[in-house]
Amino acid sequence: MSDAVIGDLENKAARCRRNVLRMIEAGGAGHMGGALSCIDIAAALYFQVMKVDPANPRLPDRDRFILSAGHKCMAQYAVLAERGFFGKEVLDTYGSLNTKIPGHPDMHKLPGVEANTGALGHGLSIALGMALGLRLEGKKSRTFVIMGDGELAEGSNWEAAAAAAHYKADNLVLFVDNNGLQIGGKTTDVMNMDPVGDHFKAFGWSVTDIDGNSMKEILDAVGKVPFTPGKPSLIVAHTVKAKGISFAEGVAKYHYWTPAGDELTQAIAEVDARIQKTEEAKR
């Protein structure tokens, strides 16, 4: 992938981070940490990888995206808004009554959302059903999933992992947002599922590891799926919680963030500077 394409996507990801902060500003709080760790992946998928059409969100042969870790929905909302699925003014309703962008994604309220998620451990099962359905219909579409490393302890994930391998669902691509933190602390302390890749390999998946905040590595990995024909693909994306906000990066308490003092002002300034930097790099 060319440097120009990567630079443009980095700019879009920075703008999506700014959209997340816009929602925090509107609602006063939110699950910011995980949203910012996975937002580079979501931006790469929606702007470069997936076949989607904001003017026709129900396009029959579209690629599907499932955010299994539904509490990270600000990442999906930010990217959908930036991609043009709905007006950015909707972001200013985050945290309000009857908003189209609630604390977990709702497919009945917002175009571009394929499934209601948030009960952790369900997204992979839903995505597998979609992938198998697309194959039965003879469509070349793919299904992409982002799962949090903190939800790997849910047993339903492993039923879906086994079924995906058994049914040779090589149109299914899973990203594990491996930021090492969850609401209760380090994932290795709460429920250690390391090494993540080896677990999935044992279930019959093909696996690769990347820096999940590197646009180049994200695109390089997706460009190679399926890694093995006849096998579902896992991309273990090693990310940083709250990536892009210096004082919050890798700090567990920013899993859910209620800004204190001048934190929001500082965060906005940092992201705006990043947007400006990526704009200048494009010139």
Residue frames relative to the residue before (quaternion, step in Angstrom):
aa qw qx qy qz dx dy dz
M 1.0000 0.0000 0.0000 0.0000 0.00 0.00 0.00
S 0.4934 -0.6953 0.4388 0.2839 3.57 -0.87 0.96
D 0.6257 -0.5396 0.4137 0.3825 3.54 -1.27 0.48
A 0.6248 0.5526 -0.3407 0.4337 3.59 1.06 -0.73
V 0.6550 0.4972 -0.3104 0.4769 3.58 0.96 -0.85
I 0.6594 0.5049 -0.3065 0.4651 3.57 0.91 -0.91
G 0.6532 0.5152 -0.3126 0.4584 3.58 0.95 -0.85
D 0.6450 0.5147 -0.3197 0.4656 3.57 0.99 -0.81
L 0.6682 0.4921 -0.2996 0.4709 3.58 0.98 -0.83
E 0.6189 0.5278 -0.3429 0.4699 3.60 1.06 -0.66
N 0.6263 0.5199 -0.3295 0.4784 3.56 1.08 -0.68
K 0.6596 0.4996 -0.3088 0.4690 3.57 0.95 -0.85
A 0.6380 0.5165 -0.3297 0.4663 3.59 1.02 -0.76
A 0.6296 0.5199 -0.3345 0.4705 3.59 1.03 -0.74
R 0.6502 0.5047 -0.3129 0.4739 3.58 0.99 -0.79
C 0.6261 0.5206 -0.3330 0.4754 3.57 1.08 -0.67
R 0.6119 0.5283 -0.3489 0.4741 3.60 1.05 -0.70
R 0.6371 0.5179 -0.3255 0.4690 3.56 1.03 -0.77
N 0.6143 0.5406 -0.3427 0.4615 3.59 1.09 -0.67
V 0.6116 0.5369 -0.3461 0.4668 3.58 1.06 -0.72
L 0.6735 0.4843 -0.2987 0.4719 3.58 0.89 -0.88
R 0.5875 0.5589 -0.3626 0.4593 3.59 1.11 -0.61
M 0.6633 0.4846 -0.3027 0.4833 3.59 1.00 -0.78
I 0.6207 0.5278 -0.3391 0.4703 3.59 1.01 -0.76
E 0.6424 0.5249 -0.3130 0.4623 3.56 1.00 -0.86
A 0.6832 0.4905 -0.2826 0.4613 3.58 1.00 -0.84
G 0.7991 0.3376 -0.1556 0.4725 3.56 0.81 -1.02
G 0.4800 -0.7071 0.4076 0.3216 3.58 1.23 -0.30
A 0.7967 0.0011 0.0186 0.6040 3.59 1.24 -0.25
G 0.2111 0.7892 -0.5668 0.1065 3.56 -1.27 0.18
H 0.6021 -0.5556 0.4355 0.3729 3.54 -1.35 0.27
M 0.0384 -0.8607 0.5066 -0.0334 3.53 0.39 1.29
G 0.6317 0.6057 -0.3464 0.3378 3.59 0.87 -0.96
G 0.7381 0.4017 -0.2198 0.4955 3.56 0.75 -1.05
A 0.5830 0.5754 -0.3736 0.4352 3.57 1.11 -0.62
L 0.7271 0.4306 -0.2477 0.4738 3.58 0.90 -0.90
S 0.6073 0.5450 -0.3767 0.4385 3.61 1.11 -0.40
C 0.7735 0.3581 -0.1870 0.4884 3.61 1.01 -0.75
I 0.4787 0.7247 -0.4237 0.2570 3.60 1.21 -0.22
D 0.5843 0.5616 -0.3858 0.4409 3.62 1.10 -0.49
I 0.6318 0.5243 -0.3199 0.4728 3.57 1.04 -0.80
A 0.6791 0.4954 -0.2930 0.4556 3.57 0.83 -1.00
A 0.6525 0.5097 -0.3177 0.4621 3.59 0.97 -0.82
A 0.6401 0.5216 -0.3264 0.4601 3.59 0.95 -0.84
L 0.6689 0.5087 -0.3061 0.4474 3.57 0.91 -0.89
Y 0.7474 0.4317 -0.2392 0.4447 3.57 0.72 -1.06
F 0.7570 0.4001 -0.2174 0.4686 3.60 0.99 -0.71
Q 0.8105 0.2651 -0.1236 0.5075 3.59 1.12 -0.47
V 0.7877 0.4030 -0.1816 0.4290 3.55 0.84 -0.99
M 0.7845 0.3882 -0.2007 0.4400 3.57 0.61 -1.11
K 0.4044 -0.6482 0.5856 0.2710 3.50 -1.27 0.56
V 0.2257 0.7428 -0.5941 0.2107 3.56 -0.43 1.28
D 0.1521 -0.7743 0.6084 0.0848 3.56 -1.25 0.44
P 0.3583 -0.7592 0.4983 0.2166 3.62 -0.34 1.19
A 0.6581 0.5064 -0.3099 0.4630 3.60 1.11 -0.61
N 0.7744 0.1619 -0.0918 0.6047 3.57 1.27 -0.37
P 0.1226 -0.8606 0.4897 0.0671 3.59 0.49 1.21
R 0.7153 0.4200 -0.2516 0.4986 3.60 1.17 -0.47
L 0.1545 0.8092 -0.5444 0.1581 3.58 1.15 0.55
P 0.4795 -0.7273 0.3924 0.2952 3.63 -0.49 1.11
D 0.7812 0.3189 -0.1837 0.5043 3.60 0.90 -0.83
R 0.2947 0.7631 -0.5174 0.2513 3.58 1.15 0.59
D 0.4815 -0.5778 0.5497 0.3637 3.51 -1.31 0.25
R 0.3388 -0.7415 0.5477 0.1882 3.56 -1.17 0.63
F 0.1160 -0.7720 0.6219 0.0617 3.55 -1.19 0.68
I 0.0612 -0.7831 0.6188 0.0053 3.55 -0.88 1.01
L 0.1932 -0.7429 0.6318 0.1079 3.55 -0.85 1.02
S 0.2397 -0.8102 0.5189 0.1297 3.56 0.01 1.29
A 0.6929 0.3961 -0.2504 0.5480 3.57 1.03 -0.82
G 0.1576 -0.8730 0.4550 0.0773 3.53 0.49 1.28
H 0.5866 0.5792 -0.3857 0.4145 3.59 1.14 -0.43
K 0.6172 0.5207 -0.3491 0.4755 3.60 1.28 -0.18
C 0.2601 0.8435 -0.4483 0.1412 3.55 1.32 0.29
M 0.5480 0.6077 -0.4239 0.3882 3.62 1.09 -0.43
A 0.5873 0.5540 -0.3711 0.4588 3.59 1.13 -0.53
Q 0.6852 0.4711 -0.2893 0.4743 3.58 0.87 -0.92
Y 0.6422 0.5140 -0.3307 0.4626 3.60 0.91 -0.83
A 0.6524 0.5335 -0.3139 0.4373 3.56 0.92 -0.94
V 0.6992 0.4636 -0.2698 0.4726 3.56 0.93 -0.93
L 0.6352 0.5257 -0.3346 0.4563 3.60 0.95 -0.79
A 0.6528 0.5039 -0.3130 0.4712 3.57 0.99 -0.82
E 0.6734 0.4926 -0.2962 0.4648 3.58 0.91 -0.90
R 0.6717 0.4946 -0.2812 0.4745 3.59 1.12 -0.70
G 0.5551 -0.6585 0.3633 0.3553 3.60 1.27 -0.23
F 0.3759 0.7340 -0.4894 0.2837 3.59 1.18 0.39
F 0.7793 -0.0465 0.0195 0.6246 3.59 1.20 -0.48
G 0.6416 -0.5568 0.3752 0.3709 3.55 -1.25 0.41
K 0.5538 -0.6466 0.4137 0.3225 3.56 -1.01 0.80
E 0.5327 0.6265 -0.4198 0.3841 3.59 1.16 -0.33
V 0.5483 0.6080 -0.3946 0.4171 3.59 1.20 -0.44
L 0.5788 0.6006 -0.3723 0.4069 3.60 1.10 -0.64
D 0.6467 0.5418 -0.3114 0.4373 3.57 1.13 -0.62
T 0.6276 0.5230 -0.3435 0.4633 3.59 1.28 -0.02
Y 0.3792 0.7370 -0.4917 0.2669 3.60 1.24 0.00
G 0.8047 0.2553 -0.2113 0.4926 3.56 -0.88 0.98
S 0.6194 0.5428 -0.3509 0.4456 3.58 1.25 -0.03
L 0.6451 -0.5295 0.3883 0.3908 3.56 -1.28 0.41
N 0.8559 0.1162 -0.1210 0.4891 3.55 -1.04 0.91
T 0.2938 0.7666 -0.5200 0.2358 3.59 1.12 0.50
K 0.4919 -0.6401 0.5044 0.3063 3.55 -1.24 0.48
I 0.7305 0.3535 -0.2055 0.5470 3.58 1.29 -0.27
P 0.0009 -0.8393 0.5428 -0.0301 3.60 0.42 1.20
G 0.7580 -0.4262 0.2731 0.4114 3.55 -1.34 0.00
H 0.7385 0.1373 -0.1562 0.6414 3.56 1.34 -0.10
P 0.5707 -0.6425 0.3771 0.3452 3.62 -0.93 0.80
D 0.1440 -0.7821 0.6056 0.0294 3.54 -1.07 0.92
M 0.3662 -0.7718 0.4828 0.1926 3.58 -0.43 1.24
H 0.6518 0.5199 -0.3151 0.4533 3.59 1.20 -0.42
K 0.7105 0.4568 -0.2547 0.4709 3.57 1.24 -0.24
L 0.8202 0.2268 -0.0538 0.5224 3.57 1.04 -0.76
P 0.4181 -0.6929 0.5190 0.2752 3.62 -0.83 0.90
G 0.7425 0.3886 -0.3036 0.4534 3.54 -1.05 0.82
V 0.6208 0.4985 -0.3447 0.4973 3.59 1.26 -0.24
E 0.2893 -0.8118 0.4921 0.1230 3.57 -0.59 1.18
A 0.8107 0.0165 0.0238 0.5847 3.61 1.14 -0.53
N 0.4732 -0.6192 0.5382 0.3211 3.53 -1.24 0.52
T 0.0477 0.8054 -0.5871 0.0661 3.57 -0.71 1.06
G 0.3356 0.7284 -0.5515 0.2294 3.52 -1.28 0.29
A 0.6154 0.4326 -0.3265 0.5723 3.55 1.22 -0.52
L 0.3473 -0.8151 0.4155 0.2057 3.55 0.00 1.32
G 0.7456 0.3978 -0.3076 0.4373 3.52 -1.15 0.77
H 0.6303 0.5659 -0.3344 0.4132 3.61 1.23 -0.10
G 0.5727 0.6676 -0.3705 0.2982 3.56 1.10 -0.68
L 0.6573 0.5152 -0.3236 0.4448 3.58 0.94 -0.81
S 0.6293 0.5282 -0.3308 0.4644 3.59 1.04 -0.73
I 0.6459 0.5095 -0.3142 0.4738 3.57 0.96 -0.89
A 0.6772 0.5078 -0.2897 0.4467 3.56 0.87 -1.00
L 0.6284 0.5270 -0.3409 0.4595 3.59 0.99 -0.76
G 0.6374 0.5243 -0.3297 0.4583 3.57 0.95 -0.82
M 0.6452 0.5113 -0.3119 0.4743 3.56 1.01 -0.82
A 0.6620 0.5186 -0.3105 0.4432 3.57 0.89 -0.95
L 0.6757 0.4785 -0.2950 0.4770 3.59 0.93 -0.86
G 0.6317 0.5333 -0.3270 0.4579 3.57 1.05 -0.75
L 0.6424 0.5165 -0.3191 0.4677 3.58 0.97 -0.83
R 0.6486 0.5162 -0.3163 0.4613 3.57 0.99 -0.83
L 0.6488 0.5188 -0.3193 0.4559 3.59 0.96 -0.83
E 0.6897 0.4612 -0.2711 0.4879 3.57 1.12 -0.68
G 0.5053 -0.6859 0.4025 0.3351 3.57 1.27 0.01
K 0.4571 0.6867 -0.4461 0.3471 3.57 1.23 0.38
K 0.4333 -0.7005 0.5142 0.2391 3.55 -1.16 0.67
S 0.4027 0.7426 -0.4551 0.2816 3.58 1.29 0.00
R 0.2688 -0.7527 0.5837 0.1429 3.51 -1.26 0.60
T 0.2890 -0.7314 0.5909 0.1801 3.53 -1.28 0.42
F 0.1317 -0.7933 0.5940 0.0218 3.53 -0.82 1.13
V 0.1074 -0.7937 0.5985 0.0185 3.55 -1.05 0.85
I 0.1085 -0.7289 0.6653 0.1195 3.53 -1.19 0.64
M 0.0472 -0.7846 0.6175 -0.0287 3.53 -0.77 1.14
G 0.4182 -0.6860 0.5306 0.2702 3.57 -1.12 0.63
D 0.5418 -0.6160 0.4463 0.3575 3.58 -1.08 0.61
G 0.6134 0.5747 -0.3466 0.4165 3.59 1.15 -0.52
E 0.6894 0.4723 -0.2913 0.4656 3.60 1.17 -0.41
L 0.4330 0.7244 -0.4479 0.2950 3.58 1.26 0.01
A 0.5920 0.5873 -0.3663 0.4128 3.58 1.18 -0.41
E 0.5415 0.6109 -0.4082 0.4085 3.60 1.23 -0.28
G 0.4697 -0.7314 0.4264 0.2501 3.56 -0.66 1.12
S 0.5824 0.6032 -0.3759 0.3946 3.59 1.10 -0.62
N 0.5547 0.6042 -0.3948 0.4141 3.60 1.13 -0.52
W 0.7246 0.4638 -0.2517 0.4433 3.54 0.88 -0.95
E 0.5623 0.5418 -0.3902 0.4879 3.57 1.20 -0.36
A 0.6678 0.4867 -0.2943 0.4801 3.57 0.97 -0.88
A 0.6311 0.5384 -0.3369 0.4454 3.59 1.00 -0.79
A 0.6630 0.4975 -0.3012 0.4715 3.57 0.96 -0.86
A 0.6728 0.4954 -0.3002 0.4602 3.58 0.92 -0.90
A 0.6307 0.5442 -0.3394 0.4370 3.60 0.99 -0.80
A 0.6679 0.4779 -0.2982 0.4864 3.58 0.98 -0.81
H 0.6451 0.5397 -0.3228 0.4340 3.57 0.94 -0.91
Y 0.7606 0.3629 -0.1899 0.5037 3.58 0.94 -0.90
K 0.4343 -0.7519 0.4250 0.2557 3.57 1.31 0.38
A 0.2010 0.8200 -0.5042 0.1816 3.55 0.96 0.95
D 0.0361 0.8441 -0.5327 0.0492 3.57 0.37 1.22
N 0.5723 0.5307 -0.4034 0.4776 3.59 1.28 0.33
L 0.5786 0.5455 -0.3634 0.4854 3.56 1.33 0.35
V 0.0342 -0.7949 0.6048 -0.0337 3.56 -0.81 1.11
L 0.1025 -0.8102 0.5770 0.0084 3.56 -0.66 1.16
F 0.1432 -0.7291 0.6625 0.0944 3.52 -1.08 0.89
V 0.1510 -0.7263 0.6584 0.1271 3.57 -0.98 0.83
D 0.2992 -0.7451 0.5760 0.1534 3.56 -0.65 1.20
N 0.0601 -0.8607 0.5037 -0.0428 3.51 0.20 1.39
N 0.1276 0.8294 -0.5315 0.1155 3.57 0.40 1.24
G 0.5153 -0.7165 0.3652 0.2964 3.57 1.31 0.10
L 0.7320 0.3667 -0.2167 0.5317 3.58 1.29 -0.04
Q 0.0170 -0.7554 0.6539 0.0382 3.52 -1.25 0.56
I 0.7672 -0.4034 0.2125 0.4511 3.56 -1.24 0.15
G 0.7225 0.4422 -0.2473 0.4705 3.59 1.12 -0.62
G 0.7323 -0.3650 0.2346 0.5248 3.59 1.26 0.02
K 0.7839 -0.2634 0.2146 0.5197 3.57 -1.11 -0.66
T 0.5206 -0.6445 0.4548 0.3268 3.58 -0.96 0.83
T 0.6337 0.5402 -0.3382 0.4383 3.58 1.06 -0.67
D 0.6703 0.4659 -0.2961 0.4959 3.59 1.21 -0.41
V 0.6837 0.4904 -0.2846 0.4595 3.58 0.99 -0.85
M 0.7316 -0.2383 0.1834 0.6119 3.57 0.90 -1.01
N 0.2305 -0.8270 0.5018 0.1054 3.52 -0.10 1.32
M 0.0469 -0.8120 0.5815 -0.0165 3.58 -0.57 1.21
D 0.4108 0.7030 -0.4775 0.3303 3.59 1.24 0.34
P 0.6024 -0.2282 -0.7646 -0.0186 1.55 -2.06 1.42
V 0.4931 -0.7039 0.4280 0.2795 3.56 -0.62 1.18
G 0.6794 0.5186 -0.3052 0.4199 3.57 0.80 -0.98
D 0.6578 0.5221 -0.3150 0.4421 3.56 0.95 -0.85
H 0.5974 0.5542 -0.3643 0.4509 3.58 1.07 -0.67
F 0.7051 0.4529 -0.2730 0.4725 3.58 0.84 -0.94
K 0.5944 0.5537 -0.3671 0.4532 3.59 1.05 -0.66
A 0.6476 0.5293 -0.3175 0.4468 3.57 1.01 -0.80
F 0.6765 0.4621 -0.2825 0.4990 3.56 1.22 -0.51
G 0.6370 -0.5788 0.3149 0.4001 3.59 1.26 0.04
W 0.4919 0.6527 -0.4345 0.3783 3.59 1.22 0.41
S 0.3711 -0.6498 0.5988 0.2854 3.53 -1.37 0.29
V 0.1364 -0.8398 0.5247 -0.0294 3.55 -0.79 1.08
T 0.0458 0.7535 -0.6554 -0.0243 3.52 -1.24 0.58
D 0.3098 -0.7335 0.5774 0.1806 3.57 -1.23 0.53
I 0.0044 0.7992 -0.6005 0.0260 3.57 -1.00 0.83
D 0.4986 -0.5287 0.5612 0.3962 3.50 -1.43 -0.04
G 0.2842 -0.8239 0.4719 0.1331 3.56 -0.28 1.26
N 0.6587 0.4407 -0.3282 0.5139 3.58 1.26 0.09
S 0.5632 0.5490 -0.3933 0.4761 3.58 1.30 0.31
M 0.3912 -0.7402 0.4936 0.2355 3.57 -0.48 1.17
K 0.6342 0.5417 -0.3337 0.4394 3.58 0.98 -0.79
E 0.6953 0.4674 -0.2890 0.4633 3.59 0.84 -0.92
I 0.5977 0.5514 -0.3599 0.4573 3.60 1.08 -0.67
L 0.7076 0.4668 -0.2625 0.4610 3.56 0.79 -1.05
D 0.6263 0.5362 -0.3392 0.4529 3.58 0.99 -0.79
A 0.6764 0.4971 -0.2984 0.4542 3.57 0.93 -0.90
V 0.6835 0.4830 -0.2984 0.4588 3.59 0.82 -0.95
G 0.6230 0.5645 -0.3365 0.4242 3.56 1.09 -0.65
K 0.7047 0.4566 -0.2560 0.4789 3.59 1.23 -0.34
V 0.5356 0.6305 -0.4218 0.3711 3.62 1.20 -0.05
P 0.5125 -0.2205 -0.8296 0.0217 1.47 -2.01 1.48
F 0.5272 -0.6493 0.4456 0.3190 3.56 -0.95 0.87
T 0.7657 0.0633 -0.0282 0.6394 3.54 1.19 -0.71
P 0.4464 -0.6848 0.4925 0.2986 3.64 -0.63 0.99
G 0.7921 0.2850 -0.2299 0.4883 3.54 -0.93 0.95
K 0.7135 0.3708 -0.2592 0.5350 3.58 1.29 0.05
P 0.4696 -0.6310 0.5214 0.3307 3.59 -1.09 0.63
S 0.3574 -0.7564 0.5216 0.1676 3.56 -1.16 0.69
L 0.1253 -0.7648 0.6291 0.0600 3.54 -1.03 0.92
I 0.0996 -0.7492 0.6525 0.0559 3.53 -1.04 0.91
V 0.1968 -0.7650 0.6053 0.0985 3.55 -0.48 1.22
A 0.1151 -0.8302 0.5455 0.0069 3.54 -0.27 1.33
H 0.2092 -0.7849 0.5752 0.0967 3.57 -0.34 1.26
T 0.0209 0.8315 -0.5450 0.1053 3.54 -0.37 1.30
V 0.4053 -0.6714 0.5608 0.2655 3.53 -1.39 0.06
K 0.4726 -0.6660 0.5028 0.2834 3.54 -0.80 1.03
A 0.8467 0.0895 -0.1021 0.5144 3.58 -0.97 0.93
K 0.1367 0.8368 -0.5181 0.1126 3.57 1.13 0.68
G 0.7644 0.3593 -0.2821 0.4551 3.55 -0.90 0.98
I 0.6943 0.3436 -0.2469 0.5822 3.57 1.33 -0.17
S 0.3974 -0.7964 0.3884 0.2387 3.56 -0.02 1.33
F 0.7279 0.4477 -0.2634 0.4476 3.59 0.80 -0.95
A 0.7119 0.4556 -0.2496 0.4725 3.59 1.22 -0.36
E 0.5016 0.6927 -0.4202 0.3032 3.58 1.19 -0.45
G 0.8649 0.0895 -0.0926 0.4852 3.53 -0.89 1.02
V 0.5692 0.5761 -0.3819 0.4452 3.58 1.23 0.39
A 0.4692 -0.7383 0.4108 0.2570 3.58 -0.53 1.22
K 0.6451 0.5597 -0.3437 0.3905 3.61 0.94 -0.75
Y 0.6509 0.4989 -0.3278 0.4690 3.60 1.23 -0.23
H 0.2754 0.7371 -0.5443 0.2909 3.57 1.21 0.48
Y 0.7458 0.0309 -0.0093 0.6654 3.56 0.98 -0.95
W 0.1390 -0.8522 0.5043 -0.0099 3.52 -0.52 1.25
T 0.0301 -0.7219 0.6910 0.0203 3.49 -0.99 1.00
P 0.3644 -0.7802 0.4519 0.2331 3.61 -0.14 1.22
A 0.1409 -0.7763 0.6118 0.0568 3.54 -1.03 0.89
G 0.8342 0.1635 -0.1245 0.5118 3.54 -1.14 0.64
D 0.7653 -0.3208 0.2624 0.4925 3.55 -0.86 -1.01
E 0.2559 0.8075 -0.5027 0.1725 3.60 1.21 0.39
L 0.6887 0.4813 -0.3024 0.4501 3.58 0.80 -0.95
T 0.6251 0.5363 -0.3325 0.4595 3.58 1.00 -0.78
Q 0.6638 0.4943 -0.2994 0.4747 3.58 0.97 -0.89
A 0.6511 0.5224 -0.3198 0.4481 3.57 0.94 -0.88
I 0.6516 0.5115 -0.3138 0.4641 3.58 0.93 -0.90
A 0.6474 0.5247 -0.3190 0.4514 3.58 0.95 -0.87
E 0.6614 0.5083 -0.3095 0.4564 3.59 0.95 -0.84
V 0.6900 0.4661 -0.2870 0.4737 3.58 0.90 -0.89
D 0.6238 0.5267 -0.3445 0.4634 3.60 1.00 -0.73
A 0.6353 0.5167 -0.3284 0.4707 3.58 1.04 -0.76
R 0.6349 0.5218 -0.3245 0.4683 3.57 1.05 -0.73
I 0.6258 0.5256 -0.3348 0.4691 3.58 0.99 -0.80
Q 0.6639 0.5095 -0.3027 0.4561 3.57 0.90 -0.95
K 0.6459 0.5284 -0.3116 0.4545 3.57 0.99 -0.88
T 0.6976 0.4532 -0.2813 0.4784 3.59 0.88 -0.87
E 0.5879 0.5481 -0.3665 0.4687 3.60 1.14 -0.53
E 0.6720 0.5005 -0.2932 0.4605 3.57 0.92 -0.93
A 0.6458 0.5315 -0.3198 0.4452 3.57 1.06 -0.75
K 0.6343 0.5443 -0.3216 0.4450 3.58 1.18 -0.54
R 0.6216 0.5874 -0.3416 0.3897 3.58 1.15 -0.57
